[in-house]
């Protein structure tokens, strides 16, 4: 096929295997990624100083690529903090408490609200926005706290985070690693997200109802984190009329953003910038109105809290993203022009070479991507491994002659559902904490629905390629 393989290609493959192996063992991959970057640099340049600098430069490159995503998450979290402090979130969800009268209505209402809010706020802030207010309502309607945690987890950390249609942080990571437009990944993920979401939430609800009827899931966990004083304190900063005004204004502002995205065909960075700018103005307005003379200082305080959250979440992502960016266009920008003249990037070269020597079918490619995605989620992050899913999706897409977007979307979905997450206990802490249930019990409850959903979604992906 005219592909010239060098030591760089084999080093890249070896470190991909090592990274996956460490993830399977639930060990941190930062050291492996840094060593991999250094090995690629020293072999490519033959210069120790340049190689050491290359590690740092790869981090700069990764941060530059991820900065818009980190920034939007930080700003949205900052905005959610002032909403919680001022009590606007309670007024915003209050109308929905009137319709939650049965366990079924509690499960689906909380789940759908969680999904919608998570698309705009991301799941962790959404859990805080919804959990403390709607949990007591759901329990009064007959839904156990564990059922509330499942609904918030599956709809928020599952459906919303794995699709990420609005903020588009996850699709950007996978699309960049795969070397394809963000819009392609988003479009390809829609049928897979729908399949995964419908199957998983319905199976979870059926099992939940069965266990409630059997009496194996009791309504005995009404003691929430909020009741223990662990929830953020709500201060009497606004009059009820002001809270109602902002509870209407904020959703309208984001609905207008969605309309603008559709009308002006804004995607990726442009869509993120619109949401981010809107969030900044809402943050400023709420801080000034709620805190009055202290508004200027409080604005900075909320931003600091948001940035602390953003870099804490994305800190583990930067080293692994830096390594996987070397598999594509990032190699030349970080280390220089050291690949063969006929090379189209390490990952693309491997894909073409694989197509020449291995009879890779679309079925094998799909199953492999699903497994790789699930494995990368074992670290409990979900996001740290989706760059790998994008790289492998590109490799297999080149090998089978198409379907890169679908393969990449499948890897993204499986990685985030497992690690982002619905199965890894340490990824379930926000939902488990607000509902005062064990994250290990929540993970055990999610296991069967999520596994069934992943199997069905993988089968659907085969027919979409």
Secondary structure by P-SEA (a helix, b strand, c coil): ccccccaaaaaaaaaaaaaaaaaaacccaaaaaaaaaaaaaaaacccaaaaaaaaaaaaaaaaaaaaaaaaaaaaaaaaaaaaaaaaaaaaaacccccccccaaaaaaaaaaaaaaaaaccccaaaaaaccccaaaaaaaacccaaaaaaaaaaaacccccccccccaaaaaaaaaaacccaaaaaaaaaaaaaaaaaaaaaaaaaaaaaaaaacccccccccccccccccccccccccaaaaaaaaaaaaaaaaaaaaaaaaacccaaaaaaaaaaaaaaaaaaaaaaacccaaaaaaaaaaaaaaaaaaaaaaaaaaaaaaaaaaccccccccccccccccccaaaaaaaaaaacccccaaaaaaaaaaaaaaaaccccccccaaaaaaaaaaaaaaaccaaaaaaaaaaaaaaaacccccccccaaaaaaaacccaaaaaaaaaaaaaaaaaaaaaaaaaac
